[in-house]
């Protein structure tokens, strides 16, 4: 696709631009009614309210992966999330089902931090040092090609909801784990399982070398040097400031946050766990939340008998998660009605087959 084609692929037609919010919402409802069970729209918790209000299922990446796999009826799956999630839906869905992503710019900076060539080069170099003692695990926030790599090499995918479970499984198979692409989730999870920081190394894909001081034979976790640009912005200073202002505030963060922030927090867990903890918390309790802004704002609206706010007062929503808006959602639905579905996410068969292995190993646990 050349630059001009890319521009037009993202350019909303005037027929949608000219509509008011109310008109767009009414048209989305109309199309949903018209398509009925032919359409399924999963929406990630981090999506904007203007989009999530129309979702047929909401959840974190694990819940949505399972929901997409279970839905065999829909002809079209319009995924309100980001590229890697739509890829996962395509991998898990039936060949007769078509997956659409309303805006192709909805990517994930973390997933982009590990490309397949870098991973294959790392695997070769690490193999020279460690032999056949490594098993690869990838966070679902990764490309289909990385998932396929893990599938080919006896590994699996995981989410923040089941990271501990999957890491235990992986260590029952091999002595060492290559953890892709988020070093923080890998470090925090391994530490919770009793693996000391001294047994964790970081692989720098740009320099193609291990960051580690000590005897390499002691390494059990090899952490890819990737991170979530949203969760890395929560700092130890944020935690200290919140506690100084009000000692009654409890801090809950996502395990994609840095190690020092997770250790300083009262609780940490997946998006789903954060929601459950706050929903089940006593009335009047106060919560500083270290995760994506759309979700924090939604929780603050829903849980009005508690005080819920962002751990970092200057936090912005995830830019790529926020790409999908009401106009792009409507545009996607109109393309289906007009029998010209666009922004289709289709994973090559060879990659799909191996990626499915990695996903199935996760879904079995």
C-alpha positions as CSV (number, residue, x, y, z in Angstrom):
1,X,0.0,0.0,0.0
2,X,1.5,3.4,-1.0
3,X,1.2,6.6,1.0
4,X,-1.8,7.8,-1.0
5,X,-3.6,4.5,-0.6
6,X,-2.8,4.5,3.1
7,X,-4.3,8.0,3.4
8,X,-7.5,7.0,1.7
9,X,-7.7,3.8,3.8
10,X,-8.1,6.0,6.9
11,X,-10.1,8.9,5.4
12,X,-13.7,8.9,6.5
13,X,-16.2,9.6,3.7
14,X,-18.2,12.8,3.7
15,X,-21.4,10.9,4.1
16,X,-20.3,9.9,7.6
17,X,-18.4,13.1,8.5
18,X,-21.5,15.2,7.9
19,X,-23.6,13.3,10.5
20,X,-24.2,14.4,14.0
21,X,-23.3,12.1,17.0
22,X,-27.0,11.3,17.4
23,X,-27.4,10.4,13.8
24,X,-24.4,8.2,13.9
25,X,-25.6,6.4,17.0
26,X,-29.0,5.9,15.5
27,X,-27.5,4.5,12.3
28,X,-25.2,2.1,14.3
29,X,-28.3,0.8,16.2
30,X,-30.2,0.4,12.9
31,X,-27.4,-1.6,11.3
32,X,-26.9,-3.8,14.3
33,X,-30.6,-4.6,14.3
34,X,-30.5,-5.2,10.5
35,X,-27.5,-7.6,10.7
36,X,-28.7,-9.3,13.8
37,X,-26.8,-12.5,14.6
38,X,-24.7,-12.1,11.4
39,X,-22.7,-9.4,13.4
40,X,-20.7,-9.8,16.6
41,X,-18.9,-6.8,18.1
42,X,-16.5,-7.5,21.0
43,X,-15.0,-4.4,22.8
44,X,-12.0,-4.1,25.0
45,X,-12.4,-2.3,28.4
46,X,-10.0,0.5,27.2
47,X,-12.2,1.6,24.4
48,X,-14.0,5.0,24.4
49,X,-17.5,5.1,25.8
50,X,-18.9,6.2,22.4
51,X,-17.8,2.8,21.1
52,X,-18.1,0.5,24.1
53,X,-21.8,1.3,24.4
54,X,-22.5,-0.8,21.3
55,X,-20.3,-3.8,22.2
56,X,-22.0,-7.2,22.3
57,X,-19.3,-8.4,24.7
58,X,-16.8,-6.4,26.8
59,X,-13.7,-7.7,28.6
60,X,-9.9,-7.9,28.8
61,X,-7.9,-9.6,26.1
62,X,-8.3,-13.1,27.6
63,X,-12.1,-12.8,28.0
64,X,-12.5,-11.4,24.5
65,X,-10.2,-14.2,23.0
66,X,-12.4,-16.8,24.6
67,X,-15.6,-15.0,23.5
68,X,-14.4,-14.7,19.9
69,X,-13.5,-18.4,19.9
70,X,-16.9,-19.4,21.2
71,X,-18.9,-17.4,18.7
72,X,-19.3,-19.6,15.6
73,X,-22.6,-17.9,14.4
74,X,-21.5,-14.4,13.3
75,X,-20.6,-13.9,9.7
76,X,-18.7,-10.6,10.7
77,X,-16.7,-9.9,13.8
78,X,-16.1,-6.1,14.1
79,X,-13.4,-5.9,16.8
80,X,-13.3,-2.8,18.9
81,X,-9.8,-3.1,20.2
82,X,-6.4,-3.1,18.5
83,X,-4.7,-4.9,15.7
84,X,-3.2,-7.9,17.7
85,X,-6.7,-8.5,19.2
86,X,-8.3,-8.6,15.8
87,X,-5.6,-11.0,14.6
88,X,-6.3,-13.2,17.6
89,X,-10.0,-13.2,16.8
90,X,-9.2,-14.2,13.2
91,X,-6.9,-17.0,14.3
92,X,-9.6,-18.4,16.7
93,X,-12.6,-17.9,14.4
94,X,-14.0,-20.1,11.7
95,X,-12.8,-19.7,8.0
96,X,-16.3,-18.6,7.1
97,X,-16.1,-15.6,9.5
98,X,-14.6,-12.2,8.6
99,X,-12.9,-10.0,11.1
100,X,-12.8,-6.3,10.7
101,X,-10.9,-3.6,12.6
102,X,-12.7,-0.2,12.3
103,X,-9.4,1.7,12.1
104,X,-6.2,0.1,10.9
105,X,-4.2,2.6,12.9
106,X,-5.3,1.0,16.1
107,X,-2.1,-0.8,16.9
108,X,0.0,-1.5,20.0
109,X,3.4,0.1,20.6
110,X,4.3,-2.8,22.8
111,X,3.5,-5.4,20.2
112,X,5.6,-3.4,17.7
113,X,8.6,-3.7,20.0
114,X,9.2,-7.4,19.0
115,X,9.3,-8.2,15.3
116,X,9.8,-11.8,14.0
117,X,13.2,-11.2,12.5
118,X,14.5,-9.9,15.9
119,X,13.0,-12.8,17.7
120,X,14.5,-15.4,15.4
121,X,17.9,-13.7,15.7
122,X,17.6,-13.7,19.5
123,X,16.5,-17.3,19.6
124,X,19.6,-18.4,17.5
125,X,22.0,-16.4,19.8
126,X,20.4,-17.6,23.0
127,X,20.5,-21.1,21.7
128,X,24.3,-20.9,21.4
129,X,24.5,-20.0,25.1
130,X,21.7,-22.0,26.6
131,X,21.1,-24.9,24.2
132,X,17.7,-26.5,24.3
133,X,16.7,-25.2,27.7
134,X,14.5,-22.3,26.7
135,X,10.7,-22.2,26.1
136,X,9.2,-19.0,24.6
137,X,6.1,-17.4,26.1
138,X,4.4,-14.4,24.6
139,X,1.9,-12.0,26.0
140,X,-1.1,-11.8,23.7
141,X,-0.1,-8.2,23.1
142,X,2.1,-9.4,20.2
143,X,1.9,-10.0,16.5
144,X,0.5,-13.2,15.0
145,X,4.0,-14.0,13.7
146,X,5.4,-13.9,17.3
147,X,2.5,-16.1,18.5
148,X,3.3,-18.5,15.7
149,X,7.0,-18.5,16.7
150,X,6.0,-19.6,20.2
151,X,3.6,-22.2,18.8
152,X,6.4,-23.7,16.7
153,X,8.8,-23.9,19.6
154,X,6.5,-25.6,22.1
155,X,5.6,-22.3,23.8
156,X,2.3,-20.6,24.4
157,X,0.6,-17.2,24.7
158,X,-0.6,-15.7,28.0
159,X,-2.5,-12.7,29.3
160,X,-2.1,-10.7,32.5
161,X,-5.1,-12.7,33.9
162,X,-3.3,-16.1,33.6
163,X,0.4,-15.1,33.5
164,X,1.2,-17.0,36.7
165,X,-0.5,-20.1,35.6
166,X,1.2,-20.1,32.2
167,X,4.6,-19.3,33.7
168,X,4.3,-22.3,36.1
169,X,3.3,-24.5,33.1
170,X,6.3,-23.3,31.1
171,X,8.7,-24.0,34.0
172,X,7.4,-27.5,34.2
173,X,8.6,-27.9,30.6
174,X,11.9,-26.1,30.4
175,X,14.6,-24.6,32.7
176,X,14.4,-21.1,31.2
177,X,11.8,-18.9,29.7
178,X,12.1,-16.3,27.0
179,X,9.3,-13.8,27.8
180,X,8.0,-11.6,25.0
181,X,7.4,-8.7,24.5
182,X,6.8,-7.0,27.9
183,X,9.6,-7.2,30.4
184,X,7.5,-5.7,33.3
185,X,4.8,-8.3,33.2
186,X,7.4,-11.0,32.9
187,X,9.5,-9.7,35.8
188,X,6.5,-9.0,38.1
189,X,5.0,-12.4,37.5
190,X,8.2,-14.4,37.9
191,X,9.0,-12.5,41.1
192,X,5.5,-13.4,42.5
193,X,6.4,-17.0,41.8
194,X,9.5,-16.8,43.9
195,X,12.1,-16.2,41.2
196,X,14.7,-13.6,42.4
197,X,15.6,-10.6,40.3
198,X,19.2,-12.0,40.2
199,X,17.9,-14.8,38.0
200,X,16.4,-12.5,35.4
201,X,18.2,-11.1,32.4
202,X,17.0,-8.6,29.8
203,X,17.5,-9.2,26.1
204,X,18.1,-6.0,24.1
205,X,16.9,-6.7,20.5
206,X,18.6,-3.6,19.2
207,X,22.0,-4.4,20.5
208,X,21.4,-8.2,20.2
209,X,22.8,-8.9,23.7
210,X,21.8,-9.9,27.2
211,X,21.8,-7.3,29.9
212,X,23.0,-9.3,32.9
213,X,25.7,-9.2,35.5
214,X,26.7,-12.6,36.9
215,X,26.9,-16.2,35.9
216,X,24.6,-16.8,32.8
217,X,24.0,-20.3,34.1
218,X,21.9,-18.8,36.9
219,X,19.5,-17.1,34.4
220,X,15.9,-18.5,34.5
221,X,14.0,-15.6,32.9
222,X,15.0,-13.9,29.7
223,X,12.9,-10.7,29.5
224,X,12.5,-9.0,26.1
225,X,13.2,-5.3,26.3
226,X,9.7,-4.1,25.6
227,X,7.1,-2.2,27.6
228,X,3.7,-0.6,27.5
229,X,4.1,3.1,26.9
230,X,0.9,3.8,29.0
231,X,1.7,1.7,32.0
232,X,5.4,2.7,32.2
233,X,4.3,6.3,32.9
234,X,3.1,5.4,36.4
235,X,6.0,6.1,38.8
236,X,7.1,5.5,42.4
237,X,6.7,9.3,42.8
238,X,3.0,9.0,41.9
239,X,2.5,6.3,44.6
240,X,4.4,8.4,47.2
241,X,2.4,11.6,46.4
242,X,-0.9,9.8,46.6
243,X,-0.1,8.3,50.0
244,X,1.2,11.6,51.3
245,X,-2.0,13.4,50.3
246,X,-4.3,10.8,51.7
247,X,-3.0,7.7,53.7
248,X,-6.5,6.1,53.3
249,X,-6.1,5.8,49.5
250,X,-5.4,2.3,48.2
251,X,-3.2,1.8,45.2
252,X,-4.0,-0.8,42.6
253,X,-2.0,-1.2,39.4
254,X,-1.6,-3.3,36.3
255,X,1.4,-5.7,36.2
256,X,2.6,-4.0,33.0
257,X,3.8,-1.2,35.4
258,X,7.4,-1.2,36.5
259,X,8.6,-3.5,39.3
260,X,9.1,-0.7,41.8
261,X,5.5,0.6,41.2
262,X,4.0,-2.9,41.5
263,X,5.9,-3.5,44.7
264,X,4.8,-0.2,46.2
265,X,1.1,-0.8,45.3
266,X,-1.4,-2.4,47.7
267,X,-2.7,-4.6,44.9
268,X,-1.8,-5.5,41.3
269,X,-3.6,-7.5,38.6
270,X,-5.1,-7.7,35.2
271,X,-7.7,-5.3,33.9
272,X,-10.4,-7.7,35.0
273,X,-9.0,-8.0,38.5
274,X,-8.8,-4.2,38.9
275,X,-12.5,-4.0,37.9
276,X,-13.5,-6.8,40.3
277,X,-11.5,-5.4,43.2
278,X,-13.0,-1.9,42.9
279,X,-16.5,-3.2,42.3
280,X,-16.3,-5.4,45.4
281,X,-14.6,-2.7,47.6
282,X,-16.4,-1.2,50.6
283,X,-18.4,2.0,50.1
284,X,-16.4,5.1,50.9
285,X,-13.1,3.4,50.0
286,X,-10.6,5.4,47.9
287,X,-8.6,4.0,45.0
288,X,-5.7,5.3,42.9
289,X,-5.6,3.2,39.8
290,X,-2.6,2.6,37.6
291,X,-4.1,1.6,34.2
292,X,-5.6,3.1,31.0
293,X,-7.5,6.3,31.5
294,X,-10.8,5.4,29.7
295,X,-11.2,2.4,32.1
296,X,-10.3,4.5,35.2
297,X,-12.9,7.2,34.2
298,X,-15.6,4.6,33.5
299,X,-15.0,3.0,36.9
300,X,-15.2,6.4,38.6
301,X,-18.6,7.0,36.9
302,X,-19.9,3.5,37.7
303,X,-18.6,3.3,41.3
304,X,-19.9,6.6,42.6
305,X,-20.1,5.3,46.2
306,X,-16.2,5.1,46.1
307,X,-13.5,7.5,45.1
308,X,-11.7,6.3,42.0
309,X,-9.0,8.3,40.2
310,X,-5.8,7.8,38.1
311,X,-2.6,7.2,40.0
312,X,-1.0,9.6,37.5
313,X,-3.0,12.9,37.3
314,X,-1.3,13.8,34.0
315,X,-2.1,10.5,32.3
316,X,-3.4,10.4,28.7
317,X,-5.6,7.6,27.3
318,X,-3.8,4.9,25.2
319,X,-3.4,6.6,21.8
320,X,-3.8,3.5,19.7
321,X,-6.7,2.1,21.7
322,X,-8.4,5.5,21.2
323,X,-8.1,5.3,17.4
324,X,-11.5,3.6,17.1
325,X,-14.2,6.1,17.5
326,X,-17.9,6.3,16.6
327,X,-17.4,7.5,13.0
328,X,-14.9,4.7,12.2
329,X,-17.2,2.2,13.8
330,X,-20.1,3.3,11.7
331,X,-17.9,3.4,8.6
332,X,-17.0,-0.3,9.3
333,X,-20.6,-1.3,9.7
334,X,-21.7,0.5,6.6
335,X,-19.0,-1.3,4.6
336,X,-20.6,-4.6,5.6
337,X,-24.1,-3.4,4.7
338,X,-22.8,-2.3,1.3
339,X,-21.2,-5.7,0.7
340,X,-17.8,-4.1,0.5
341,X,-16.3,-4.9,3.9
342,X,-13.0,-3.1,4.5
343,X,-10.1,-3.1,7.0
344,X,-10.3,-6.9,7.0
345,X,-7.8,-8.6,9.3
346,X,-6.7,-11.9,7.8
347,X,-3.8,-14.0,9.1
348,X,-1.9,-16.1,6.6
349,X,-2.7,-19.8,7.0
350,X,0.8,-20.9,7.9
351,X,1.1,-18.3,10.6
352,X,-2.5,-18.9,11.8
353,X,-1.8,-22.7,12.2
354,X,1.2,-22.2,14.5
355,X,-0.3,-19.2,16.3
356,X,-3.4,-21.3,17.0
357,X,-1.1,-23.9,18.7
358,X,0.2,-21.3,21.1
359,X,-3.3,-19.9,21.8
360,X,-4.8,-23.4,22.4
361,X,-2.0,-24.2,24.9
362,X,-3.1,-21.1,26.8
363,X,-6.8,-21.8,26.5
364,X,-6.4,-25.4,27.8
365,X,-5.1,-24.0,31.2
